[in-house]
Amino acid sequence: FHPDTQGQGVGRRLFAAFIADIRRDLPRILRLELGCRESNARAIRLYHAVGFETEGRLKNRVYDPEGFFEDDLFMGLMLS
């Protein structure tokens, strides 16, 4: 999203609609998973707000061009 539109709940509404659509239209999908860089605090807050839980950490998985490694967080949401 463009920085001017961040913090207005758009991402949260989109994720909530996406999850609702999956629950309604694809009932055989019982779980959603995603990965997120540990430094992306805004995204982590969003994912937690819509129900995802941090389930694990992949150490030094992502190399940043600025010369450092960072962890990838593994997140999941049970839909059942």
N, C-alpha and C positions, 0 to 999 in steps of 0.2 A: 504494500500500500504506500501511497505517497505520504511523506511525513506530515503534511497538513491534515490528513484524514485519520491519522493514528490517534488512538485513545478515545474514539467515539463509539466503540462497541460494534463496529462493522465486522471485524474478524470473528468476534464471539458469536454474533448472529449468523454469520455464514457457516461456521463450524457447527453450531446447534442445528441449523437447517440440514446440513450434510448428514449429521448423525441421525436426525429424525427420518430423513429419506431412506437411509440404509436400514434402519429398524423397520420401517414400513414396507419398503419395496424388496429388500433382500434379507429376509428373516433367517436365512441359513448362515449369514455372516454373524458370528458371535463375538468377534473381537477385532479391534482396530489397533494398529501399532504404528509408531513413528519414531524417527530419530531427530535429535536436535542438538546443536552445539551447546556446550555448557555455558558459553558466554552470552547466549541469546536469552537474557533474562525476561525480556518482554514476551517472547514466544512461549517460554516455559510457564509464565503466569497465565497466559491465554489457555494453554493446553490443560493446566491444572483446573482452571475455571470451568472448562467444559467437561471435566471428569477424568481426564487422563491421569495416570499415576506414574511416577518415575520408578522404573523397575530394575534398571541396571545402568552400568556405565562402561563404555568401551574406551579404555585408557589410551591417550595419545593417538586417537584414530584419525584426526583431521590435522593436516599441516597447513598452517596459515602462511601466506606469502611474506608476512612480516618476520618470519623466521622462528616461529614457535609452533609446538603441537598443542592441541587441546582435546579434551574428552568429548565424546559423543554420548548423550544421554539416550537411553532406550526407554520409551514410554508406551503404555498400553491402556486400553479402555475395554472392559468387558461390556458387551451389549445385552447379554442375556439377563 
